[in-house]
Structure formats: C-alpha cells, structure tokens
Amino acid sequence: MTSNLNSLAEARRAAASPLFANLDGDIGVSFEFFPPKTEKMEAQLWDTFRTLEPLGPRFVSVTYGAGGSTRERTHATVARIAAESAVPPAAHLTCVEASREEIDAVARAYWEAGVRHIVALRGDVPGGAPYRAHAQGYANAAELVAGLKAVAPFDISVAAYPEVHPDADCPQTDLDNLKRKLDAGATRAITQFFFSPEAFLRFRDAAAAAGIDAPIVPGILPVSNVSQTRRMADMCGAAIPAWMISLFDGLDDLPSARQLVAATIAAELCRRLYAGGVRDFHFYTLNRAELSYAICHLLGLRPPAAPAAEKAA
C-alpha cells in the first residue's frame, strides 16, 4: 500500500511540475553492447563504454550470436572489461546450435576470466527459422540456467517479454516460462524493449500476481533508426506506436534532429516508469553513448564528483 501511495504521489508530482525537475538520481542502470566486428567499431565501443562508465552501472552486458558466431569477440570484449574496469561485465549465452558440453566450456572460460554474471537466453535460429533445440543441447533457457548454476555460482539474468514472446501461445504461458527460469536459479529478468509504460507496468503487476518476486528490469531502446527498430520489433513481438513512427517522419536526412526526438521519446518513457515506481533501467545502447547518457542525466544520475585533491591536480 505504501508503495502504491508513493507512486501516486510521484505521479502527481510529475504532472504538476517540469518532468525532470529535482529528481533524486536514485536509479540503478545497466548497459548492453554488441561485440565489434572491425577495429573502427571496437574503438567506438570503447569510447561508448568509457563515456558511460562514470555513471556507475551495476553491470554492462555483451551480446552473443547464435551458434558461436560472435563467441570469440564476445569473450574478448567481456574479458577486457573484467580486466580493465571495476564495472562488472555480463556475457550473453544462448542455447542455439551448441551442445551442453560446448556451452558449459564457454561458461567455464568466462568464470576463469573473472566474469561472474551471465545473461542466459534461449536464442533465435539464424535466418528466422523456427526454434529447434540442439540434440545434445539445452532445450530452453530454464535448462540453460540450471546448467550454468551447475558449472559455477553465476549471477544470472534472463529475458522477459511485456508484450509476450512471439513463440508463446498466451500471456500466461509466457509468465509460466519466466517463472521456470527464475526458479531454476536466475537472479533477475530484463525485459525486451517496449514503448508503452503501461505495457511494462501491467506486466510487472501480472508477474507479481503469478508469484514472481525477482526484480524485473525494463529494457529501454532509444530509437534513432526507425527501420532498424521495426525489424528488431518484428522479431521480438514489440509494438511500435503509430504516433512514435510519425515523429520521425521527415528526419531521414537530419541525424541531429533524429537524436533529439529519440532522446525525448525514451526519456519520457523512463520518466513515466519512474513515476510508476521503477528505479532500475537497462539500456540497449547499440554501441552509442549519447542517448543513454542524456536519459540518465535527465533522470538525475550524475558521475560522482572528483575529490578536491584530484581537481586541484
């Protein structure tokens, strides 16, 4: 009841004052990257990481292609973060096109490299084919979580779908699957991106009613490329509102204007989630820092002030 009253008070505050005025910065954030394919992309990734690092993310995650298509690059990126930064790295790991023995070996290599956090996903078959488990592999993400826990005491995040996974036949089936993953040993769920705060808040309430008490962290995708986002949304069942698409009309040749519109849309989404009691956010950065940094700044998150002696130097 107290939480609901606080949320109502925060909602009234948001409606009665400038949206981002006087926020406490009491949020936790994490950021997702994909492994670079070229030296130029690698330089961009590390520039992005170093820009976001001072915000003190709880962790940063690095994606992983099906069948090990990015295995070496993912491992190298995660291992470098573990070696060079105090920010905990999380490595994505999927079931697709790999045996249990292969997946367990990858997990052991991560543990030996100092990686303690895995984002465990079923994964999708390349080319959009229907999912089919490897004959000697983990059948699904719940089995993968249990298998990883048998390898080492990893902190494990799993995926959640506010608008229902495309392969689920109904919302309850999807919730049941999420509960199996958490019961198998996962610590938290990170959602697929969405663009309606109500979609997340309803999902959070439904999960609680289903007996799920693990943290569910909203995944935020700041959109600057509508066609790319549409392809991603089609794959994961996320709805893109018509009003949002219309806001990008006429901006194809105006990248700076697109950035401003993208930041405005994503920041308002986060502000409305904050008014609903959300304090943790996971940003899909697409290896760009500007939008995610700007949204965190609007929400009141700042790098810690440098000590006076350091400033004087």
C-alpha positions as a Markdown table, in Angstrom:
| # | Residue | x | y | z |
|---|---|---|---|---|
| 1 | Met | 0.0 | 0.0 | 0.0 |
| 2 | Thr | 2.8 | 2.4 | 0.9 |
| 3 | Ser | 4.5 | 1.7 | -2.5 |
| 4 | Asn | 1.2 | 2.5 | -4.3 |
| 5 | Leu | 0.8 | 5.7 | -2.3 |
| 6 | Asn | 4.4 | 6.7 | -3.1 |
| 7 | Ser | 3.8 | 6.0 | -6.8 |
| 8 | Leu | 0.6 | 8.1 | -6.8 |
| 9 | Ala | 2.4 | 11.0 | -5.1 |
| 10 | Glu | 5.2 | 10.7 | -7.6 |
| 11 | Ala | 2.7 | 10.7 | -10.5 |
| 12 | Arg | 1.1 | 13.8 | -9.2 |
| 13 | Arg | 4.5 | 15.4 | -8.8 |
| 14 | Ala | 5.3 | 14.5 | -12.4 |
| 15 | Ala | 2.1 | 16.0 | -13.7 |
| 16 | Ala | 2.4 | 19.2 | -11.7 |
| 17 | Ser | 6.0 | 20.2 | -12.4 |
| 18 | Pro | 8.6 | 20.0 | -15.1 |
| 19 | Leu | 9.0 | 16.4 | -16.0 |
| 20 | Phe | 12.7 | 16.1 | -15.0 |
| 21 | Ala | 12.9 | 18.8 | -12.2 |
| 22 | Asn | 14.6 | 17.9 | -9.0 |
| 23 | Leu | 14.9 | 14.1 | -9.5 |
| 24 | Asp | 17.0 | 12.4 | -6.9 |
| 25 | Gly | 19.1 | 10.4 | -9.2 |
| 26 | Asp | 18.2 | 7.3 | -7.2 |
| 27 | Ile | 18.2 | 4.9 | -10.1 |
| 28 | Gly | 20.4 | 1.9 | -11.0 |
| 29 | Val | 21.4 | 1.4 | -14.6 |
| 30 | Ser | 23.0 | -1.2 | -16.8 |
| 31 | Phe | 24.0 | -1.0 | -20.4 |
| 32 | Glu | 24.1 | -3.5 | -23.3 |
| 33 | Phe | 26.7 | -3.6 | -26.1 |
| 34 | Phe | 27.3 | -5.9 | -29.0 |
| 35 | Pro | 30.8 | -7.2 | -29.8 |
| 36 | Pro | 32.7 | -5.1 | -32.5 |
| 37 | Lys | 33.4 | -6.6 | -35.9 |
| 38 | Thr | 36.1 | -4.1 | -37.0 |
| 39 | Glu | 38.9 | -2.0 | -35.5 |
| 40 | Lys | 36.8 | 1.1 | -36.1 |
| 41 | Met | 33.8 | -0.4 | -34.4 |
| 42 | Glu | 36.0 | -1.6 | -31.5 |
| 43 | Ala | 37.2 | 2.0 | -31.0 |
| 44 | Gln | 33.6 | 3.2 | -31.0 |
| 45 | Leu | 32.6 | 0.6 | -28.4 |
| 46 | Trp | 35.4 | 1.5 | -26.0 |
| 47 | Asp | 34.6 | 5.2 | -26.4 |
| 48 | Thr | 31.0 | 4.4 | -25.6 |
| 49 | Phe | 32.0 | 2.3 | -22.6 |
| 50 | Arg | 34.3 | 4.9 | -21.2 |
| 51 | Thr | 31.6 | 7.6 | -21.6 |
| 52 | Leu | 29.1 | 5.6 | -19.7 |
| 53 | Glu | 31.4 | 4.0 | -17.1 |
| 54 | Pro | 31.4 | 7.1 | -14.8 |
| 55 | Leu | 27.7 | 6.7 | -14.3 |
| 56 | Gly | 28.5 | 3.6 | -12.2 |
| 57 | Pro | 26.4 | 1.0 | -14.0 |
| 58 | Arg | 25.5 | -2.1 | -11.9 |
| 59 | Phe | 26.8 | -4.1 | -14.9 |
| 60 | Val | 27.3 | -4.0 | -18.6 |
| 61 | Ser | 26.3 | -6.9 | -20.9 |
| 62 | Val | 27.7 | -8.0 | -24.2 |
| 63 | Thr | 25.6 | -9.9 | -26.7 |
| 64 | Tyr | 26.3 | -13.2 | -28.3 |
| 65 | Gly | 25.4 | -14.6 | -31.7 |
| 66 | Ala | 23.7 | -17.9 | -32.4 |
| 67 | Gly | 26.0 | -20.9 | -32.8 |
| 68 | Gly | 29.0 | -19.1 | -31.5 |
| 69 | Ser | 29.1 | -16.7 | -34.5 |
| 70 | Thr | 30.4 | -13.9 | -32.2 |
| 71 | Arg | 31.8 | -16.2 | -29.5 |
| 72 | Glu | 35.4 | -15.1 | -29.7 |
| 73 | Arg | 34.6 | -11.4 | -30.0 |
| 74 | Thr | 32.1 | -11.5 | -27.1 |
| 75 | His | 34.6 | -13.3 | -24.9 |
| 76 | Ala | 37.4 | -10.8 | -25.8 |
| 77 | Thr | 35.2 | -7.8 | -25.0 |
| 78 | Val | 33.9 | -9.2 | -21.7 |
| 79 | Ala | 37.3 | -10.3 | -20.6 |
| 80 | Arg | 38.8 | -6.9 | -21.3 |
| 81 | Ile | 36.0 | -5.2 | -19.3 |
| 82 | Ala | 36.7 | -7.6 | -16.5 |
| 83 | Ala | 40.4 | -6.8 | -16.6 |
| 84 | Glu | 40.3 | -3.0 | -17.1 |
| 85 | Ser | 37.2 | -1.8 | -15.2 |
| 86 | Ala | 35.5 | -2.1 | -11.9 |
| 87 | Val | 32.2 | -2.3 | -13.7 |
| 88 | Pro | 31.0 | -6.0 | -13.6 |
| 89 | Pro | 30.6 | -7.4 | -17.1 |
| 90 | Ala | 27.8 | -9.8 | -18.1 |
| 91 | Ala | 28.2 | -12.2 | -21.0 |
| 92 | His | 25.2 | -13.3 | -23.1 |
| 93 | Leu | 25.0 | -17.1 | -23.7 |
| 94 | Thr | 22.3 | -18.9 | -25.7 |
| 95 | Cys | 21.2 | -22.5 | -26.3 |
| 96 | Val | 21.2 | -22.2 | -30.1 |
| 97 | Glu | 23.3 | -24.6 | -32.2 |
| 98 | Ala | 25.5 | -25.8 | -29.4 |
| 99 | Ser | 25.7 | -28.8 | -27.2 |
| 100 | Arg | 25.7 | -28.7 | -23.4 |
| 101 | Glu | 29.3 | -29.6 | -23.4 |
| 102 | Glu | 30.2 | -26.7 | -25.7 |
| 103 | Ile | 28.1 | -24.2 | -23.6 |
| 104 | Asp | 29.5 | -25.4 | -20.3 |
| 105 | Ala | 33.0 | -25.0 | -21.7 |
| 106 | Val | 32.2 | -21.4 | -22.7 |
| 107 | Ala | 30.8 | -20.7 | -19.2 |
| 108 | Arg | 33.9 | -22.2 | -17.5 |
| 109 | Ala | 36.1 | -19.9 | -19.7 |
| 110 | Tyr | 34.1 | -16.9 | -18.6 |
| 111 | Trp | 34.4 | -17.9 | -15.0 |
| 112 | Glu | 38.2 | -18.3 | -15.4 |
| 113 | Ala | 38.3 | -14.8 | -17.0 |
| 114 | Gly | 36.7 | -13.3 | -13.9 |
| 115 | Val | 33.2 | -13.0 | -15.4 |
| 116 | Arg | 30.6 | -13.7 | -12.7 |
| 117 | His | 27.4 | -12.7 | -14.5 |
| 118 | Ile | 25.7 | -14.4 | -17.4 |
| 119 | Val | 22.6 | -13.3 | -19.4 |
| 120 | Ala | 21.1 | -16.7 | -20.2 |
| 121 | Leu | 18.8 | -16.8 | -23.3 |
| 122 | Arg | 17.2 | -19.5 | -25.4 |
| 123 | Gly | 18.2 | -17.5 | -28.5 |
| 124 | Asp | 16.8 | -17.5 | -32.0 |
| 125 | Val | 17.9 | -19.6 | -35.0 |
| 126 | Pro | 19.7 | -17.6 | -37.7 |
| 127 | Gly | 17.6 | -16.7 | -40.7 |
| 128 | Gly | 14.3 | -16.7 | -38.8 |
| 129 | Ala | 13.7 | -20.4 | -38.9 |
| 130 | Pro | 11.6 | -21.9 | -36.1 |
| 131 | Tyr | 13.5 | -22.7 | -32.9 |
| 132 | Arg | 14.7 | -26.3 | -32.5 |
| 133 | Ala | 16.9 | -27.4 | -29.7 |
| 134 | His | 20.3 | -29.0 | -30.4 |
| 135 | Ala | 20.1 | -32.8 | -30.0 |
| 136 | Gln | 22.8 | -32.7 | -27.2 |
| 137 | Gly | 22.0 | -29.2 | -26.0 |
| 138 | Tyr | 19.9 | -27.4 | -23.5 |
| 139 | Ala | 16.2 | -27.4 | -24.6 |
| 140 | Asn | 15.4 | -24.0 | -23.3 |
| 141 | Ala | 16.5 | -21.1 | -21.2 |
| 142 | Ala | 15.3 | -22.7 | -17.9 |
| 143 | Glu | 17.5 | -25.7 | -18.6 |
| 144 | Leu | 20.4 | -23.4 | -19.5 |
| 145 | Val | 20.1 | -21.5 | -16.2 |
| 146 | Ala | 20.1 | -24.8 | -14.2 |
| 147 | Gly | 23.1 | -26.0 | -16.3 |
| 148 | Leu | 25.1 | -22.7 | -15.7 |
| 149 | Lys | 24.4 | -22.9 | -12.0 |
| 150 | Ala | 25.9 | -26.4 | -12.0 |
| 151 | Val | 29.1 | -25.1 | -13.7 |
| 152 | Ala | 29.6 | -22.2 | -11.2 |
| 153 | Pro | 27.6 | -19.9 | -8.9 |
| 154 | Phe | 27.0 | -17.3 | -11.6 |
| 155 | Asp | 24.7 | -14.3 | -11.1 |
| 156 | Ile | 22.2 | -15.0 | -13.9 |
| 157 | Ser | 19.8 | -12.6 | -15.8 |
| 158 | Val | 17.1 | -13.9 | -18.1 |
| 159 | Ala | 14.7 | -12.3 | -20.6 |
| 160 | Ala | 11.1 | -11.2 | -20.1 |
| 161 | Tyr | 8.5 | -10.0 | -22.6 |
| 162 | Pro | 6.0 | -7.4 | -21.6 |
| 163 | Glu | 4.2 | -7.9 | -24.9 |
| 164 | Val | 4.5 | -11.7 | -24.9 |
| 165 | His | 7.2 | -13.7 | -26.6 |
| 166 | Pro | 6.3 | -14.5 | -30.3 |
| 167 | Asp | 6.5 | -18.2 | -29.6 |
| 168 | Ala | 4.2 | -18.2 | -26.6 |
| 169 | Asp | 0.6 | -19.1 | -27.2 |
| 170 | Cys | -0.7 | -16.8 | -24.5 |
| 171 | Pro | 0.5 | -14.3 | -21.8 |
| 172 | Gln | 0.1 | -17.0 | -19.0 |
| 173 | Thr | 2.3 | -19.5 | -20.9 |
| 174 | Asp | 4.9 | -16.7 | -21.2 |
| 175 | Leu | 4.7 | -15.9 | -17.5 |
| 176 | Asp | 5.0 | -19.6 | -16.6 |
| 177 | Asn | 8.1 | -19.8 | -18.7 |
| 178 | Leu | 9.6 | -16.8 | -16.9 |
| 179 | Lys | 8.9 | -18.3 | -13.5 |
| 180 | Arg | 10.6 | -21.6 | -14.6 |
| 181 | Lys | 13.7 | -19.6 | -15.5 |
| 182 | Leu | 13.8 | -17.7 | -12.2 |
| 183 | Asp | 13.0 | -20.9 | -10.2 |
| 184 | Ala | 16.0 | -22.6 | -11.9 |
| 185 | Gly | 18.3 | -20.1 | -10.4 |
| 186 | Ala | 18.2 | -16.8 | -12.2 |
| 187 | Thr | 18.5 | -13.6 | -10.1 |
| 188 | Arg | 16.5 | -11.1 | -12.3 |
| 189 | Ala | 14.7 | -10.6 | -15.5 |
| 190 | Ile | 15.5 | -7.9 | -18.1 |
| 191 | Thr | 12.7 | -7.1 | -20.5 |
| 192 | Gln | 12.7 | -6.9 | -24.2 |
| 193 | Phe | 12.3 | -3.3 | -25.3 |
| 194 | Phe | 8.8 | -1.7 | -25.4 |
| 195 | Phe | 7.4 | 1.8 | -26.0 |
| 196 | Ser | 4.4 | 1.9 | -23.7 |
| 197 | Pro | 5.0 | 2.3 | -20.0 |
| 198 | Glu | 1.6 | 0.7 | -19.3 |
| 199 | Ala | 2.8 | -2.4 | -21.1 |
| 200 | Phe | 5.6 | -2.8 | -18.6 |
| 201 | Leu | 3.6 | -1.8 | -15.5 |
| 202 | Arg | 0.8 | -4.2 | -16.4 |
| 203 | Phe | 3.4 | -7.0 | -16.9 |
| 204 | Arg | 5.1 | -6.2 | -13.6 |
| 205 | Asp | 1.8 | -6.5 | -11.8 |
| 206 | Ala | 0.9 | -9.7 | -13.6 |
| 207 | Ala | 4.2 | -11.2 | -12.7 |
| 208 | Ala | 3.8 | -10.3 | -9.1 |
| 209 | Ala | 0.3 | -11.9 | -9.1 |
| 210 | Ala | 1.9 | -15.1 | -10.6 |
| 211 | Gly | 4.2 | -15.3 | -7.6 |
| 212 | Ile | 7.3 | -13.8 | -9.3 |
| 213 | Asp | 9.2 | -11.7 | -6.8 |
| 214 | Ala | 12.5 | -11.4 | -8.5 |
| 215 | Pro | 13.4 | -7.9 | -9.9 |
| 216 | Ile | 12.1 | -7.2 | -13.4 |
| 217 | Val | 14.2 | -4.5 | -15.1 |
| 218 | Pro | 12.7 | -2.6 | -18.0 |
| 219 | Gly | 14.9 | -2.8 | -21.2 |
| 220 | Ile | 15.0 | 0.7 | -22.8 |
| 221 | Leu | 15.8 | 1.1 | -26.5 |
| 222 | Pro | 16.4 | 4.8 | -27.5 |
| 223 | Val | 15.2 | 4.8 | -31.2 |
| 224 | Ser | 17.1 | 6.8 | -33.8 |
| 225 | Asn | 16.7 | 4.4 | -36.7 |
| 226 | Val | 13.0 | 3.5 | -37.3 |
| 227 | Ser | 13.5 | 0.9 | -40.0 |
| 228 | Gln | 16.1 | -0.9 | -37.9 |
| 229 | Thr | 13.9 | -0.8 | -34.8 |
| 230 | Arg | 10.9 | -2.1 | -36.9 |
| 231 | Arg | 13.0 | -5.2 | -37.9 |
| 232 | Met | 14.0 | -5.8 | -34.3 |
| 233 | Ala | 10.4 | -5.3 | -33.0 |
| 234 | Asp | 9.1 | -7.8 | -35.6 |
| 235 | Met | 11.5 | -10.4 | -34.3 |
| 236 | Cys | 10.5 | -10.0 | -30.6 |
| 237 | Gly | 6.9 | -9.1 | -30.7 |
| 238 | Ala | 7.2 | -5.5 | -29.6 |
| 239 | Ala | 4.7 | -2.9 | -30.8 |
| 240 | Ile | 5.8 | 0.4 | -32.2 |
| 241 | Pro | 3.1 | 3.0 | -31.8 |
| 242 | Ala | 2.0 | 4.9 | -34.9 |
| 243 | Trp | 2.4 | 8.2 | -33.1 |
| 244 | Met | 6.1 | 7.4 | -32.5 |
| 245 | Ile | 6.8 | 6.5 | -36.1 |
| 246 | Ser | 5.1 | 9.8 | -37.2 |
| 247 | Leu | 7.5 | 11.8 | -35.0 |
| 248 | Phe | 10.4 | 10.6 | -37.1 |
| 249 | Asp | 8.8 | 11.4 | -40.4 |
| 250 | Gly | 10.9 | 13.8 | -42.5 |
| 251 | Leu | 14.0 | 13.3 | -40.4 |
| 252 | Asp | 15.9 | 10.8 | -42.6 |
| 253 | Asp | 18.5 | 13.4 | -43.6 |
| 254 | Leu | 18.6 | 15.2 | -40.2 |
| 255 | Pro | 20.5 | 12.9 | -37.9 |
| 256 | Ser | 20.9 | 15.6 | -35.1 |
| 257 | Ala | 17.1 | 16.2 | -35.1 |
| 258 | Arg | 16.5 | 12.4 | -35.0 |
| 259 | Gln | 18.8 | 12.2 | -31.9 |
| 260 | Leu | 16.8 | 14.9 | -30.2 |
| 261 | Val | 13.5 | 13.2 | -30.9 |
| 262 | Ala | 14.8 | 9.8 | -29.9 |
| 263 | Ala | 16.1 | 11.2 | -26.6 |
| 264 | Thr | 12.8 | 13.0 | -25.9 |
| 265 | Ile | 10.7 | 9.8 | -26.5 |
| 266 | Ala | 12.9 | 7.5 | -24.5 |
| 267 | Ala | 13.3 | 10.0 | -21.6 |
| 268 | Glu | 9.6 | 10.5 | -21.3 |
| 269 | Leu | 9.1 | 6.7 | -21.3 |
| 270 | Cys | 11.6 | 6.4 | -18.5 |
| 271 | Arg | 10.1 | 9.3 | -16.5 |
| 272 | Arg | 6.7 | 7.7 | -16.6 |
| 273 | Leu | 8.2 | 4.4 | -15.5 |
| 274 | Tyr | 10.0 | 6.3 | -12.7 |
| 275 | Ala | 6.6 | 7.7 | -11.7 |
| 276 | Gly | 5.3 | 4.1 | -11.5 |
| 277 | Gly | 8.0 | 3.2 | -9.0 |
| 278 | Val | 10.7 | 1.9 | -11.4 |
| 279 | Arg | 14.2 | 2.6 | -10.2 |
| 280 | Asp | 16.3 | 0.2 | -12.3 |
| 281 | Phe | 16.8 | 0.6 | -16.1 |
| 282 | His | 18.7 | -1.5 | -18.7 |
| 283 | Phe | 19.7 | 0.5 | -21.8 |
| 284 | Tyr | 20.2 | -1.2 | -25.2 |
| 285 | Thr | 22.9 | 1.2 | -26.4 |
| 286 | Leu | 23.6 | -0.1 | -29.9 |
| 287 | Asn | 27.2 | 0.9 | -29.0 |
| 288 | Arg | 26.3 | 4.6 | -28.9 |
| 289 | Ala | 26.6 | 6.5 | -25.6 |
| 290 | Glu | 24.8 | 9.9 | -26.3 |
| 291 | Leu | 21.2 | 8.9 | -26.0 |
| 292 | Ser | 21.6 | 6.6 | -23.0 |
| 293 | Tyr | 23.8 | 9.2 | -21.2 |
| 294 | Ala | 21.4 | 12.0 | -21.9 |
| 295 | Ile | 18.4 | 10.0 | -20.5 |
| 296 | Cys | 20.3 | 9.0 | -17.4 |
| 297 | His | 21.3 | 12.7 | -16.9 |
| 298 | Leu | 17.6 | 13.8 | -17.2 |
| 299 | Leu | 16.7 | 11.2 | -14.6 |
| 300 | Gly | 19.2 | 12.8 | -12.2 |
| 301 | Leu | 22.0 | 10.3 | -12.4 |
| 302 | Arg | 25.5 | 12.0 | -12.4 |
| 303 | Pro | 29.1 | 10.8 | -12.2 |
| 304 | Pro | 30.4 | 11.1 | -8.7 |
| 305 | Ala | 32.3 | 14.4 | -8.1 |
| 306 | Ala | 36.0 | 14.1 | -8.2 |
| 307 | Pro | 37.8 | 14.6 | -4.9 |
| 308 | Ala | 39.1 | 18.1 | -4.2 |
| 309 | Ala | 42.8 | 17.0 | -4.4 |
| 310 | Glu | 42.2 | 15.4 | -7.8 |
| 311 | Lys | 40.5 | 18.6 | -9.1 |
| 312 | Ala | 43.5 | 20.7 | -7.9 |
| 313 | Ala | 45.9 | 18.4 | -9.8 |
